């Protein structure tokens, strides 16, 4: 049984959030898609490791009937890059301020390839877990400026308080063979992203032969929160080309 109600003329839009966030990241975009008749689902990303997270998302994709547009934010881009895994229903990838790694690349290496990322200096000390791994958070008092500078302060504060941690290992885990080499991709990001520098976004989009690349002036790392219309438009554009 499908986890969403498929429509013959509309692909299902599947969202994968990134680190330090949750599925509510997409709350501004989802109603616009629903109004236009798109089946949608925002999957909870475990944020434990690239491979296990991708396997988890891949299992959810198997339960969706018909065409799929797969959308990832930030570290969620690494996950969708690895989650297609031969699923012929996935017709498009959309990277929203997201990593699009090639084989053997890591999120940490990519974010530091060009100057501009200040994420490292805003993280809390690693939080040890029983299995010996470490969780990472952004310091709450630095979250607004670092992660969501163009979001109203009250909203950014709630995001900081409810942020979900990612393991340190996940950000340093090498990616597998990238789906963007065989699946058409679209990119959207802000030019004030302090997690993934604009130059890194541009490099990844060009390398992936992006069908359309949108740069939102003044937008932070959470462009889908601050500019949901722009994110909706690129998703709708991609979906209508299928």
N, CA, C and O of each residue as an XYZ file, in Angstrom:
968
protein
N       0.845     -1.191      0.000
C       0.000      0.000      0.000
C       0.883      1.245      0.000
O       1.865      1.325      0.738
N       0.526      2.200     -0.826
C       1.297      3.439     -0.905
C       1.117      4.259      0.370
O       0.046      4.251      0.976
N       2.189      4.975      0.777
C       2.103      5.810      1.973
C       1.469      7.157      1.667
O       1.187      7.923      2.588
N       1.239      7.464      0.395
C       0.514      8.679      0.005
C      -0.507      8.300     -1.055
O      -0.424      7.235     -1.667
N      -1.465      9.183     -1.261
C      -2.476      8.951     -2.288
C      -1.962      9.474     -3.623
O      -1.904     10.685     -3.841
N      -1.592      8.572     -4.506
C      -1.032      8.968     -5.800
C      -2.112      9.518     -6.721
O      -3.277      9.131     -6.628
N      -1.714     10.425     -7.611
C      -2.595     10.938     -8.646
C      -1.947     10.671     -9.996
O      -0.738     10.841    -10.155
N      -2.739     10.258    -10.952
C      -2.196      9.832    -12.245
C      -1.396     10.929    -12.928
O      -0.417     10.637    -13.615
N      -1.793     12.190    -12.751
C      -1.151     13.266    -13.492
C      -0.142     14.057    -12.669
O       0.414     15.040    -13.159
N       0.103     13.650    -11.437
C       1.013     14.400    -10.570
C       2.028     13.461     -9.918
O       1.648     12.421     -9.380
N       3.307     13.816     -9.960
C       4.283     13.034     -9.204
C       4.144     13.325     -7.712
O       3.630     14.372     -7.319
N       4.601     12.400     -6.899
C       4.659     12.625     -5.455
C       5.934     13.388     -5.125
O       7.019     13.031     -5.584
N       5.796     14.433     -4.332
C       6.954     15.225     -3.894
C       7.373     14.723     -2.517
O       6.599     14.794     -1.562
N       8.590     14.220     -2.418
C       9.107     13.684     -1.163
C      10.207     14.597     -0.647
O      11.167     14.898     -1.356
N      10.053     15.033      0.596
C      10.986     15.979      1.209
C      11.862     15.285      2.250
O      11.388     14.453      3.023
N      13.153     15.643      2.256
C      14.102     15.113      3.234
C      14.829     16.299      3.867
O      15.587     17.003      3.199
N      14.591     16.510      5.147
C      15.212     17.649      5.834
C      16.679     17.372      6.135
O      17.161     16.250      5.977
N      17.375     18.411      6.570
C      18.792     18.292      6.861
C      19.107     18.307      8.339
O      18.226     18.141      9.183
N      20.384     18.508      8.641
C      20.847     18.545     10.027
C      20.335     19.783     10.737
O      20.081     20.815     10.116
N      20.186     19.662     12.050
C      19.770     20.762     12.927
C      18.362     21.253     12.595
O      18.012     22.393     12.901
N      17.555     20.394     11.969
C      16.208     20.769     11.535
C      15.315     19.545     11.634
O      15.750     18.482     12.076
N      14.058     19.700     11.217
C      13.138     18.568     11.148
C      12.179     18.797      9.987
O      12.359     19.735      9.209
N      11.163     17.948      9.865
C      10.267     18.029      8.714
C       9.445     19.305      8.673
O       8.903     19.656      7.625
N       9.342     20.008      9.801
C       8.609     21.280      9.803
C       9.320     22.337      8.963
O       8.745     23.387      8.676
N      10.575     22.069      8.563
C      11.297     22.980      7.665
C      10.506     23.264      6.397
O      10.647     24.323      5.786
N       9.670     22.303      6.010
C       8.949     22.394      4.741
C       7.537     22.955      4.892
O       6.774     22.967      3.925
N       7.177     23.421      6.088
C       5.796     23.851      6.331
C       5.338     24.992      5.433
O       4.148     25.102      5.134
N       6.257     25.831      5.003
C       5.871     26.930      4.116
C       5.654     26.491      2.683
O       4.910     27.134      1.942
N       6.294     25.405      2.284
C       6.223     24.926      0.906
C       5.066     23.955      0.706
O       4.401     23.981     -0.330
N       4.830     23.109      1.686
C       3.843     22.039      1.554
C       2.442     22.525      1.175
O       1.844     21.964      0.257
N       1.894     23.549      1.845
C       0.531     23.956      1.486
C       0.406     24.415      0.042
O      -0.635     24.206     -0.581
N       1.438     25.032     -0.498
C       1.408     25.491     -1.880
C       1.318     24.305     -2.836
O       0.607     24.367     -3.839
N       2.029     23.237     -2.531
C       1.990     22.046     -3.377
C       0.659     21.313     -3.239
O       0.095     20.845     -4.228
N       0.166     21.219     -2.020
C      -1.111     20.544     -1.787
C      -2.236     21.272     -2.520
O      -3.107     20.643     -3.120
N      -2.207     22.604     -2.465
C      -3.227     23.398     -3.150
C      -3.226     23.128     -4.652
O      -4.267     23.170     -5.307
N      -2.039     22.851     -5.179
C      -1.933     22.587     -6.615
C      -2.154     21.109     -6.957
O      -2.031     20.712     -8.116
N      -2.475     20.309     -5.958
C      -2.851     18.925     -6.225
C      -1.742     17.903     -6.159
O      -1.939     16.756     -6.559
N      -0.562     18.295     -5.657
C       0.539     17.337     -5.576
C       0.415     16.459     -4.330
O       0.202     16.977     -3.234
N       0.544     15.142     -4.480
C       0.737     14.297     -3.300
C       2.096     14.633     -2.690
O       3.074     14.807     -3.416
N       2.162     14.725     -1.386
C       3.414     15.112     -0.735
C       3.644     14.272      0.517
O       2.702     13.782      1.140
N       4.910     14.119      0.868
C       5.270     13.501      2.142
C       6.625     14.063      2.565
O       7.554     14.149      1.762
N       6.721     14.442      3.836
C       7.982     14.920      4.401
C       8.483     13.847      5.358
O       7.917     13.640      6.432
N       9.539     13.176      4.959
C      10.044     12.031      5.714
C      10.975     12.512      6.823
O      11.754     13.445      6.628
N      10.889     11.873      7.982
C      11.797     12.191      9.088
C      13.163     11.567      8.805
O      13.286     10.346      8.705
N      14.170     12.397      8.680
C      15.531     11.952      8.397
C      16.216     11.609      9.720
O      16.305     12.476     10.589
N      16.701     10.387      9.906
C      17.303     10.010     11.196
C      18.553     10.797     11.577
O      18.820     10.995     12.762
N      19.324     11.251     10.582
C      20.541     12.039     10.833
C      21.606     11.247     11.590
O      22.313     11.785     12.443
N      21.707      9.941     11.254
C      22.670      9.088     11.946
C      23.892      8.776     11.085
O      25.018      8.831     11.579
N      23.690      8.450      9.811
C      24.799      8.205      8.890
C      24.260      8.298      7.475
O      23.075      8.057      7.241
N      25.124      8.645      6.532
C      24.680      8.807      5.150
C      24.052      7.519      4.639
O      22.962      7.545      4.067
N      24.726      6.395      4.837
C      24.217      5.135      4.293
C      22.918      4.705      4.968
O      21.953      4.358      4.287
N      22.885      4.724      6.290
C      21.675      4.249      6.972
C      20.507      5.200      6.743
O      19.364      4.761      6.619
N      20.786      6.499      6.686
C      19.714      7.464      6.406
C      19.190      7.279      4.983
O      17.983      7.317      4.749
N      20.105      7.080      4.040
C      19.687      6.865      2.646
C      18.887      5.574      2.506
O      17.902      5.528      1.769
N      19.305      4.533      3.206
C      18.560      3.271      3.159
C      17.157      3.456      3.729
O      16.191      2.890      3.217
N      17.053      4.249      4.785
C      15.750      4.507      5.396
C      14.839      5.252      4.425
O      13.672      4.893      4.266
N      15.365      6.281      3.781
C      14.572      7.035      2.806
C      14.216      6.144      1.620
O      13.095      6.200      1.115
N      15.160      5.329      1.177
C      14.898      4.435      0.049
C      13.749      3.487      0.362
O      12.944      3.176     -0.516
N      13.666      3.027      1.599
C      12.580      2.122      1.969
C      11.234      2.827      1.898
O      10.230      2.219      1.528
N      11.210      4.122      2.254
C       9.971      4.888      2.147
C       9.586      5.101      0.685
O       8.406      5.055      0.338
N      10.583      5.335     -0.171
C      10.304      5.554     -1.588
C       9.681      4.319     -2.241
O       8.857      4.441     -3.147
N      10.071      3.146     -1.783
C       9.537      1.907     -2.365
C       8.031      1.776     -2.147
O       7.354      1.063     -2.888
N       7.511      2.460     -1.138
C       6.085      2.368     -0.824
C       5.271      3.471     -1.478
O       4.111      3.678     -1.122
N       5.861      4.180     -2.428
C       5.157      5.248     -3.131
C       4.907      4.814     -4.573
O       5.835      4.432     -5.286
N       3.672      4.875     -4.986
C       3.312      4.503     -6.357
C       3.548      5.677     -7.306
O       3.307      6.827     -6.939
N       4.012      5.399     -8.507
C       4.151      6.430     -9.527
C       5.421      7.248     -9.406
O       6.316      6.929     -8.624
N       5.482      8.313    -10.201
C       6.678      9.156    -10.286
C       6.924      9.916     -8.986
O       5.996     10.265     -8.257
N       8.205     10.159     -8.722
C       8.626     10.841     -7.495
C       9.584     11.970     -7.834
O      10.480     11.813     -8.663
N       9.385     13.107     -7.184
C      10.367     14.190     -7.170
C      10.948     14.216     -5.759
O      10.217     14.398     -4.785
N      12.244     14.037     -5.654
C      12.913     13.906     -4.357
C      13.652     15.197     -4.034
O      14.508     15.649     -4.794
N      13.302     15.782     -2.886
C      13.803     17.105     -2.505
C      14.605     16.993     -1.211
O      14.118     16.429     -0.231
N      15.825     17.520     -1.196
C      16.643     17.465      0.006
C      17.197     18.818      0.385
O      17.559     19.619     -0.477
N      17.262     19.069      1.687
C      17.866     20.298      2.203
C      19.151     19.965      2.949
O      19.183     19.022      3.740
N      20.203     20.725      2.704
C      21.448     20.647      3.450
C      22.013     19.225      3.411
O      22.220     18.676      2.329
N      22.267     18.620      4.583
C      22.721     17.231      4.634
C      21.711     16.293      3.974
O      22.085     15.221      3.500
N      20.449     16.679      3.939
C      19.452     15.885      3.234
C      19.794     15.703      1.764
O      19.347     14.739      1.143
N      20.579     16.613      1.197
C      21.042     16.457     -0.170
C      21.975     15.258     -0.309
O      21.908     14.526     -1.297
N      22.842     15.059      0.675
C      23.695     13.869      0.663
C      22.854     12.601      0.727
O      23.172     11.592      0.097
N      21.778     12.673      1.498
C      20.916     11.504      1.661
C      20.189     11.182      0.361
O      20.183     10.028     -0.067
N      19.574     12.181     -0.278
C      18.844     11.883     -1.513
C      19.792     11.454     -2.623
O      19.407     10.683     -3.502
N      21.017     11.940     -2.593
C      22.022     11.538     -3.581
C      22.276     10.041     -3.534
O      22.609      9.419     -4.542
N      22.110      9.469     -2.332
C      22.380      8.046     -2.131
C      21.127      7.187     -2.010
O      21.225      5.961     -1.953
N      19.954      7.810     -1.968
C      18.725      7.069     -1.669
C      18.008      6.530     -2.900
O      17.168      5.639     -2.776
N      18.317      7.048     -4.081
C      17.600      6.610     -5.284
C      17.829      5.127     -5.528
O      16.887      4.362     -5.734
N      19.107      4.733     -5.500
C      19.459      3.314     -5.445
C      18.721      2.469     -6.485
O      18.228      1.381     -6.187
N      18.658      2.990     -7.700
C      18.038      2.246     -8.785
C      16.529      2.335     -8.860
O      15.918      1.671     -9.697
N      15.912      3.137     -8.007
C      14.449      3.289     -8.033
C      14.053      4.079     -9.279
O      14.326      5.276     -9.375
N      13.419      3.415    -10.218
C      13.079      4.039    -11.498
C      11.955      5.055    -11.378
O      11.714      5.819    -12.312
N      11.266      5.078    -10.250
C      10.183      6.048    -10.065
C      10.694      7.452     -9.749
O       9.965      8.428     -9.923
N      11.948      7.562     -9.284
C      12.500      8.875     -8.962
C      12.921      9.549    -10.262
O      13.873      9.127    -10.918
N      12.197     10.601    -10.622
C      12.396     11.259    -11.914
C      13.170     12.572    -11.820
O      13.663     13.072    -12.831
N      13.280     13.133    -10.619
C      13.966     14.418    -10.470
C      14.496     14.556     -9.054
O      13.899     14.062     -8.098
N      15.631     15.238     -8.940
C      16.228     15.589     -7.649
C      16.266     17.098     -7.533
O      16.645     17.789     -8.479
N      15.873     17.612     -6.376
C      15.929     19.051     -6.152
C      16.755     19.306     -4.897
O      16.425     18.841     -3.805
N      17.827     20.048     -5.080
C      18.753     20.363     -3.988
C      18.454     21.767     -3.477
O      18.672     22.756     -4.177
N      17.955     21.838     -2.252
C      17.570     23.108     -1.636
C      18.646     23.468     -0.608
O      18.663     22.932      0.500
N      19.543     24.382     -0.989
C      20.685     24.716     -0.119
C      21.325     23.429      0.395
O      21.580     23.280      1.590
N      21.580     22.504     -0.526
C      21.916     21.135     -0.146
C      23.224     20.665     -0.742
O      23.686     21.160     -1.770
N      23.805     19.695     -0.064
C      24.984     19.026     -0.591
C      24.591     18.091     -1.735
O      23.575     17.398     -1.667
N      25.411     18.084     -2.785
C      25.265     17.136     -3.883
C      26.637     16.493     -4.093
O      27.338     16.821     -5.051
N      27.014     15.587     -3.206
C      28.374     15.042     -3.247
C      28.588     14.057     -4.383
O      27.660     13.393     -4.846
N      29.814     13.984     -4.809
C      30.236     12.921     -5.713
C      30.714     11.748     -4.855
O      30.789     11.863     -3.631
N      31.033     10.638     -5.483
C      31.499      9.468     -4.751
C      32.731      9.817     -3.924
O      33.656     10.469     -4.409
N      32.730      9.379     -2.684
C      33.840      9.521     -1.729
C      33.957     10.911     -1.119
O      34.839     11.134     -0.291
N      33.097     11.851     -1.499
C      33.126     13.166     -0.878
C      32.294     13.180      0.405
O      31.340     12.415      0.545
N      32.668     14.057      1.339
C      31.941     14.207      2.594
C      31.358     15.604      2.682
O      31.791     16.514      1.974
N      30.374     15.772      3.554
C      29.776     17.087      3.768
C      30.808     18.068      4.323
O      30.862     19.226      3.909
N      31.619     17.596      5.259
C      32.629     18.479      5.854
C      33.631     18.936      4.802
O      33.978     20.115      4.743
N      34.092     18.014      3.979
C      35.070     18.386      2.949
C      34.470     19.358      1.945
O      35.116     20.335      1.567
N      33.242     19.102      1.509
C      32.604     19.981      0.528
C      32.384     21.376      1.086
O      32.648     22.365      0.402
N      31.903     21.468      2.321
C      31.587     22.788      2.887
C      32.837     23.639      3.058
O      32.761     24.868      3.082
N      33.982     22.987      3.178
C      35.227     23.733      3.343
C      36.029     23.886      2.067
O      37.145     24.406      2.099
N      35.483     23.444      0.946
C      36.236     23.499     -0.313
C      36.500     24.936     -0.748
O      37.535     25.235     -1.343
N      35.561     25.814     -0.448
C      35.734     27.247     -0.702
C      35.475     27.992      0.602
O      34.741     27.495      1.457
N      36.067     29.181      0.771
C      35.872     29.923      2.024
C      34.415     30.349      2.201
O      33.670     30.496      1.232
N      34.029     30.544      3.468
C      32.724     31.136      3.742
C      31.879     30.433      4.771
O      30.975     31.050      5.336
N      32.136     29.152      5.044
C      31.336     28.458      6.043
C      31.830     28.793      7.441
O      33.023     28.697      7.732
N      30.895     29.187      8.304
C      31.232     29.496      9.699
C      30.538     28.526     10.650
O      30.470     28.783     11.852
N      30.025     27.422     10.129
C      29.269     26.492     10.959
C      30.109     25.931     12.101
O      29.647     25.871     13.240
N      31.334     25.522     11.805
C      32.155     24.852     12.805
C      32.300     25.623     14.092
O      32.281     25.042     15.177
N      32.445     26.935     13.979
C      32.674     27.742     15.183
C      31.399     28.010     15.973
O      31.458     28.580     17.063
N      30.256     27.610     15.442
C      28.988     27.826     16.155
C      28.447     26.553     16.793
O      27.407     26.587     17.451
N      29.135     25.434     16.608
C      28.655     24.171     17.159
C      28.959     24.065     18.653
O      29.935     24.631     19.145
N      28.104     23.329     19.362
C      28.376     23.013     20.760
C      29.480     21.963     20.823
O      29.784     21.330     19.812
N      30.085     21.768     21.994
C      30.983     20.624     22.138
C      30.221     19.341     21.837
O      29.037     19.245     22.157
N      30.877     18.348     21.226
C      30.187     17.105     20.892
C      29.530     16.465     22.111
O      30.089     16.447     23.207
N      28.333     15.943     21.888
C      27.585     15.266     22.944
C      27.762     13.762     22.766
O      27.302     13.187     21.780
N      28.431     13.130     23.728
C      28.723     11.716     23.614
C      27.493     10.835     23.714
O      26.583     11.114     24.496
N      27.463      9.770     22.921
C      26.362      8.816     22.907
C      26.854      7.462     23.436
O      28.056      7.197     23.430
N      25.932      6.606     23.892
C      26.344      5.328     24.475
C      27.191      4.452     23.564
O      28.003      3.663     24.047
N      27.014      4.581     22.246
C      27.780      3.730     21.320
C      29.153      4.299     20.990
O      29.881      3.747     20.166
N      29.498      5.402     21.637
C      30.807      6.014     21.406
C      30.823      7.101     20.355
O      31.834      7.785     20.193
N      29.726      7.275     19.636
C      29.638      8.344     18.639
C      29.252      9.654     19.316
O      28.979      9.685     20.516
N      29.232     10.726     18.544
C      28.932     12.052     19.075
C      27.827     12.724     18.280
O      27.789     12.635     17.053
N      26.925     13.400     18.988
C      25.923     14.254     18.366
C      26.413     15.694     18.344
O      27.152     16.126     19.228
N      25.990     16.429     17.323
C      26.347     17.837     17.186
C      25.086     18.696     17.149
O      24.088     18.330     16.528
N      25.147     19.835     17.817
C      24.096     20.848     17.799
C      24.733     22.197     17.470
O      25.938     22.387     17.634
N      23.899     23.129     17.004
C      24.327     24.529     16.905
C      23.984     25.216     18.219
O      22.897     25.014     18.760
N      24.896     26.021     18.731
C      24.621     26.765     19.956
C      23.363     27.606     19.766
O      23.221     28.301     18.760
N      22.459     27.541     20.727
C      21.170     28.197     20.568
C      21.300     29.702     20.350
O      20.544     30.276     19.567
N      22.239     30.344     21.027
C      22.367     31.795     20.891
C      23.037     32.208     19.585
O      23.076     33.394     19.256
N      23.560     31.246     18.844
C      24.192     31.541     17.557
C      23.375     31.003     16.379
O      23.740     31.207     15.221
N      22.282     30.326     16.676
C      21.504     29.648     15.643
C      20.914     30.642     14.646
O      20.983     30.417     13.438
N      20.344     31.720     15.129
C      19.674     32.676     14.241
C      20.647     33.222     13.197
O      20.375     33.152     11.999
N      21.765     33.759     13.640
C      22.719     34.366     12.714
C      23.345     33.337     11.781
O      23.572     33.619     10.604
N      23.621     32.159     12.296
C      24.313     31.153     11.498
C      23.401     30.434     10.509
O      23.770     30.230      9.353
N      22.229     30.057     10.959
C      21.405     29.110     10.224
C      20.226     29.757      9.528
O      19.811     29.311      8.458
N      19.683     30.803     10.126
C      18.389     31.321      9.666
C      18.314     32.830      9.796
O      17.354     33.358     10.358
N      19.313     33.527      9.285
C      19.437     34.966      9.524
C      18.278     35.781      8.960
O      17.976     36.859      9.472
N      17.617     35.275      7.902
C      16.524     36.024      7.289
C      15.152     35.519      7.731
O      14.144     35.794      7.079
N      15.117     34.790      8.826
C      13.872     34.320      9.433
C      13.583     35.204     10.649
O      14.521     35.574     11.355
N      12.318     35.558     10.922
C      12.008     36.376     12.101
C      12.601     35.773     13.373
O      12.590     34.553     13.539
N      13.119     36.614     14.274
C      13.808     36.118     15.473
C      13.011     35.108     16.287
O      13.574     34.112     16.741
N      11.732     35.338     16.481
C      10.931     34.406     17.271
C      10.860     33.030     16.613
O      10.928     32.003     17.288
N      10.721     33.024     15.288
C      10.675     31.752     14.568
C      12.030     31.049     14.626
O      12.099     29.834     14.808
N      13.097     31.816     14.472
C      14.437     31.233     14.533
C      14.727     30.667     15.920
O      15.404     29.647     16.048
N      14.224     31.320     16.943
C      14.421     30.816     18.301
C      13.746     29.455     18.484
O      14.316     28.549     19.090
N      12.531     29.321     17.955
C      11.846     28.028     18.036
C      12.613     26.966     17.268
O      12.712     25.824     17.718
N      13.150     27.325     16.130
C      13.949     26.378     15.356
C      15.180     25.944     16.145
O      15.556     24.772     16.126
N      15.802     26.893     16.837
C      16.987     26.571     17.637
C      16.644     25.630     18.781
O      17.396     24.704     19.083
N      15.499     25.875     19.415
C      15.107     25.065     20.569
C      14.703     23.653     20.172
O      14.852     22.718     20.959
N      14.195     23.494     18.958
C      13.694     22.183     18.521
C      14.633     21.498     17.531
O      14.268     20.477     16.948
N      15.824     22.036     17.332
C      16.750     21.444     16.363
C      17.064     19.993     16.716
O      17.164     19.625     17.886
N      17.216     19.182     15.669
C      17.598     17.787     15.854
C      19.088     17.634     15.548
O      19.575     18.168     14.552
N      19.798     16.921     16.385
C      21.241     16.787     16.180
C      21.574     15.802     15.071
O      20.772     14.943     14.705
N      22.768     15.953     14.557
C      23.325     15.010     13.593
C      24.591     14.428     14.195
O      25.273     15.091     14.976
N      24.905     13.201     13.838
C      26.144     12.635     14.346
C      27.341     13.258     13.635
O      27.284     13.592     12.451
N      28.400     13.399     14.377
C      29.647     13.908     13.803
C      30.116     13.006     12.670
O      30.648     13.482     11.667
N      29.917     11.697     12.836
C      30.350     10.734     11.824
C      29.611     10.925     10.511
O      30.203     10.761      9.445
N      28.323     11.272     10.565
C      27.537     11.435      9.334
C      28.105     12.537      8.459
O      28.153     12.401      7.237
N      28.535     13.629      9.080
C      29.072     14.743      8.308
C      30.441     14.427      7.720
O      30.906     15.107      6.806
N      31.080     13.390      8.252
C      32.401     12.990      7.770
C      32.375     11.676      6.994
O      33.427     11.114      6.688
N      31.174     11.183      6.674
C      31.041      9.911      5.974
C      31.067     10.117      4.458
O      30.392     11.000      3.927
N      31.843      9.300      3.783
C      31.963      9.394      2.329
C      30.670      8.975      1.645
O      30.027      8.001      2.036
N      30.306      9.728      0.623
C      29.114      9.427     -0.159
C      29.381      8.286     -1.120
O      30.529      8.013     -1.472
N      28.300      7.612     -1.549
C      28.395      6.584     -2.573
C      28.229      7.180     -3.965
O      28.362      8.389     -4.155
N      27.941      6.329     -4.921
C      27.760      6.800     -6.300
C      26.551      7.734     -6.372
O      25.478      7.389     -5.876
N      26.708      8.907     -6.979
C      25.665      9.930     -6.911
C      24.546      9.736     -7.919
O      24.779      9.458     -9.095
N      23.323      9.890     -7.424
C      22.150      9.759     -8.289
C      22.063     10.886     -9.305
O      21.449     10.720    -10.359
N      22.675     12.043     -9.001
C      22.557     13.168     -9.934
C      23.280     12.920    -11.265
O      23.095     13.674    -12.221
N      24.090     11.881    -11.326
C      24.738     11.558    -12.602
C      23.769     10.910    -13.588
O      24.017     10.907    -14.794
N      22.675     10.368    -13.082
C      21.708      9.700    -13.955
C      20.289     10.234    -13.823
O      19.419      9.873    -14.616
N      20.042     11.088    -12.831
C      18.707     11.646    -12.596
C      18.780     13.160    -12.732
O      19.647     13.775    -12.113
N      17.903     13.789    -13.518
C      17.942     15.249    -13.676
C      17.826     15.968    -12.329
O      17.084     15.538    -11.447
N      18.564     17.062    -12.187
C      18.579     17.775    -10.911
C      18.370     19.271    -11.098
O      18.707     19.848    -12.132
N      17.802     19.877    -10.060
C      17.572     21.314     -9.974
C      18.176     21.812     -8.666
O      18.228     21.075     -7.682
N      18.631     23.059     -8.655
C      19.286     23.609     -7.460
C      18.705     24.982     -7.115
O      18.431     25.794     -7.998
N      18.522     25.224     -5.815
C      18.142     26.544     -5.324
C      18.862     26.780     -4.003
O      18.925     25.889     -3.156
N      19.397     27.969     -3.831
C      20.115     28.299     -2.595
C      20.187     29.813     -2.439
O      19.925     30.563     -3.379
N      20.544     30.245     -1.241
C      20.687     31.667     -0.969
C      22.136     32.114     -1.031
O      23.050     31.331     -0.768
N      22.342     33.378     -1.380
C      23.720     33.872     -1.474
C      24.283     34.315     -0.125
O      25.417     34.786     -0.048
N      23.487     34.163      0.942
C      23.964     34.467      2.298
C      24.002     33.203      3.157
O      23.893     33.277      4.381
N      24.152     32.068      2.528
C      24.239     30.790      3.232
C      25.583     30.715      3.953
O      26.635     30.791      3.318
N      25.550     30.565      5.283
C      26.772     30.485      6.067
C      27.160     29.057      6.419
O      28.226     28.829      6.990
N      26.310     28.094      6.086
C      26.662     26.686      6.285
C      27.397     26.124      5.078
O      28.472     25.537      5.203
N      26.801     26.314      3.908
C      27.413     25.874      2.654
C      27.644     27.130      1.808
O      26.675     27.728      1.341
N      28.874     27.539      1.599
C      29.137     28.785      0.877
C      28.557     28.786     -0.536
O      28.429     27.739     -1.172
N      28.212     29.970     -1.011
C      27.630     30.115     -2.340
C      28.526     29.482     -3.409
O      28.027     28.857     -4.344
N      29.838     29.640     -3.273
C      30.749     29.080     -4.276
C      30.656     27.556     -4.332
O      30.809     26.960     -5.398
N      30.407     26.933     -3.191
C      30.254     25.473     -3.154
C      28.960     25.068     -3.851
O      28.941     24.118     -4.633
N      27.873     25.796     -3.564
C      26.604     25.523     -4.241
C      26.758     25.635     -5.755
O      26.307     24.767     -6.503
N      27.395     26.704     -6.190
C      27.573     26.930     -7.622
C      28.376     25.806     -8.256
O      28.028     25.312     -9.329
N      29.456     25.403     -7.588
C      30.291     24.311     -8.082
C      29.489     23.020     -8.218
O      29.576     22.339     -9.239
N      28.714     22.685     -7.198
C      27.954     21.436     -7.227
C      26.867     21.465     -8.302
O      26.650     20.471     -8.995
N      26.189     22.599     -8.440
C      25.128     22.706     -9.445
C      25.692     22.564    -10.860
O      25.119     21.871    -11.701
N      26.814     23.224    -11.107
C      27.430     23.146    -12.437
C      27.912     21.734    -12.727
O      27.742     21.224    -13.835
N      28.510     21.109    -11.730
C      29.022     19.748    -11.907
C      27.901     18.756    -12.206
O      28.083     17.808    -12.969
N      26.738     18.988    -11.592
C      25.605     18.075    -11.777
C      24.799     18.392    -13.034
O      23.781     17.753    -13.300
N      25.252     19.375    -13.804
C      24.506     19.793    -15.002
C      23.066     20.153    -14.657
O      22.116     19.686    -15.284
N      22.939     20.996    -13.640
C      21.625     21.410    -13.144
C      20.733     21.905    -14.269
O      21.154     22.700    -15.109
N      19.485     21.423    -14.274
C      18.514     21.871    -15.271
C      18.156     23.330    -15.072
O      17.914     24.058    -16.034
N      18.124     23.750    -13.826
C      17.823     25.148    -13.485
C      18.453     25.427    -12.136
O      18.302     24.639    -11.202
N      19.159     26.542    -12.027
C      19.769     26.944    -10.764
C      19.248     28.319    -10.381
O      19.373     29.279    -11.142
N      18.662     28.403     -9.194
C      18.093     29.654     -8.707
C      18.885     30.106     -7.495
O      19.034     29.359     -6.528
N      19.394     31.333     -7.545
C      20.100     31.933     -6.415
C      19.196     33.018     -5.839
O      18.851     33.979     -6.527
N      18.818     32.860     -4.583
C      17.909     33.809     -3.933
C      18.734     34.841     -3.180
O      19.426     34.512     -2.216
N      18.658     36.080     -3.622
C      19.449     37.147     -3.014
C      19.057     37.358     -1.552
O      17.880     37.506     -1.223
N      20.064     37.369     -0.692
C      19.835     37.644      0.720
C      19.350     36.472      1.534
O      19.139     36.608      2.739
N      19.166     35.316      0.910
C      18.603     34.174      1.630
C      19.676     33.432      2.417
O      20.824     33.314      1.989
N      19.270     32.944      3.566
C      20.139     32.177      4.451
C      20.142     30.704      4.055
O      19.701     30.342      2.964
N      20.638     29.872      4.942
C      20.697     28.437      4.685
C      19.306     27.811      4.612
O      19.127     26.779      3.964
N      18.324     28.420      5.266
C      16.963     27.845      5.253
C      16.092     28.614      4.267
O      15.087     29.216      4.643
N      16.489     28.583      3.019
C      15.779     29.322      1.965
C      14.338     28.847      1.827
O      13.476     29.626      1.420
N      14.057     27.594      2.156
C      12.682     27.088      2.057
C      11.784     27.663      3.138
O      10.564     27.698      2.977
N      12.377     28.117      4.247
C      11.600     28.748      5.316
C      11.372     30.221      5.003
O      10.263     30.730      5.163
N      12.414     30.900      4.560
C      12.312     32.343      4.328
C      11.746     32.703      2.963
O      11.198     33.792      2.789
N      11.870     31.798      1.985
C      11.385     32.054      0.624
C      10.646     30.821      0.081
O      11.062     30.239     -0.921
N       9.560     30.432      0.738
C       8.859     29.215      0.300
C       8.308     29.310     -1.110
O       8.215     28.294     -1.799
N       7.935     30.518     -1.562
C       7.411     30.650     -2.923
C       8.460     30.253     -3.955
O       8.151     29.555     -4.921
N       9.691     30.693     -3.753
C      10.751     30.368     -4.713
C      11.025     28.872     -4.747
O      11.271     28.305     -5.811
N      10.983     28.237     -3.588
C      11.213     26.798     -3.529
C      10.047     26.049     -4.160
O      10.251     25.086     -4.900
N       8.830     26.488     -3.870
C       7.668     25.883     -4.525
C       7.791     25.982     -6.045
O       7.526     25.013     -6.756
N       8.185     27.129     -6.531
C       8.223     27.348     -7.982
C       9.217     26.420     -8.670
O       8.936     25.923     -9.760
N      10.370     26.178     -8.059
C      11.347     25.320     -8.737
C      10.891     23.858     -8.672
O      11.155     23.084     -9.592
N      10.208     23.481     -7.585
C       9.656     22.126     -7.506
C       8.577     21.939     -8.555
O       8.546     20.932     -9.262
N       7.691     22.922     -8.648
C       6.599     22.849     -9.626
C       7.155     22.804    -11.043
O       6.658     22.061    -11.889
N       8.176     23.594    -11.295
C       8.808     23.606    -12.612
C       9.382     22.228    -12.947
O       9.165     21.711    -14.043
N      10.112     21.640    -12.000
C      10.695     20.323    -12.227
C       9.605     19.278    -12.448
O       9.706     18.443    -13.346
N       8.570     19.333    -11.624
C       7.505     18.323    -11.700
C       6.754     18.389    -13.018
O       6.333     17.357    -13.541
N       6.583     19.568    -13.554
C       5.813     19.713    -14.796
C       6.623     19.316    -16.024
O       6.065     19.220    -17.117
N       7.903     19.089    -15.874
C       8.721     18.646    -17.003
C       8.778     17.129    -17.125
O       9.315     16.607    -18.102
N       8.235     16.422    -16.154
C       8.357     14.963    -16.139
C       7.420     14.329    -17.171
O       7.384     13.106    -17.304
